[in-house]
Amino acid sequence: MRPLGDVRRHFWLAQRMAKLHELDLSQAQARGDIDQETWSKMVERCRGCAWTEGCERFLRRGEALEGLPGNCRNRERFAGLLVDQIMGENL
């Protein structure tokens, strides 16, 4: 089992991934789509990822044209939150 990465580094990687894909985490929290425990688990999942350097390269490019990267351990969760966000905007 590999050691977990630095919590601050991965907190900001997850934040940047959300922002790059125009996911408003504050809005998601206000809607009740994500709570503090869920966010904490997402950061922990990110800390255990072996793709950290690739993630940083992806984020440096600053383009979400490819969508959420397949190597992201939070890909499904981010995708679900994006759907929730879109659905909330359409109400």
N, C-alpha and C positions, 0 to 999 in steps of 0.2 A: 504494500500500500504506500502510495507516495504522500509526502507531507503536504499539508495545506499551504497555499500561498498566503502572502500578506493580506490581511483583512482590508486595509485601506486601499491597496492597489486594486483589489477585486471589487470592492464597493464602487470605486470610480469607473472601472471597466464596465460594470453592469449599468451604471448610470449613463455612461457615454453610449452604450449600445442602445439603451432605451431612447435617448435623445436623438441619436442618428436616425432612428426609425420613426421619429416624431411621436413617440409614446409619451404621454403626459402622466408620469407616475403620481403626481399630486392629485390630478383629476381621477385617476384610477382608485386612489385611496379614498377620495371623497365619495365616489360612487359605491365603494364597498367591494370593488373587484380585487383589491389587494390590501392586506393588513400588514402590520409590522412583523408578525411571525413569518408570513409568507415571504416578505422581502428579505428577511434574515436568512431564510432557507435558500433563497435564490443566490444570495451573496456567498453562502457556504458552498453551494453547488459550484459556483464560479471558482471559488478558492481551490477546489479539487480538480480543476480542469488542467489538462496537459497542453492545451492549445493557447496558452497565455500570450506568447510572443506573436503567434499568428493573429490573435484577436487584436493585439495592439497595432499590428500592421494594417489590418482591416479597418480599424477605427481611424488610423492616421489618414487613410485615403479619403475618408469623409464622404463616401458615397454608399448609399443604401440600395443602389440599383440592383444588386444581386439578391436583395432580400436578406433575411436573417441567415447568417452563415450556418451551414450544416454542422460545423464543429462546435457550435455554441451549446453548452450544456443546458442553457435556459431557453433555447430556441422555441420549444413548444409553449412554454409559459408566456414568453414575450408575444408570440403569435396570438395566443388566446386573449391577452390583454389588449392587443391591437384590435382584434375583432370586437371585444367589448367596448372599446373606445369608439369605434366606427358606429356600432349599433346605438350607443348612447347619444352620439351626435345626430343620428337620424330619427330620434324620437320627437 
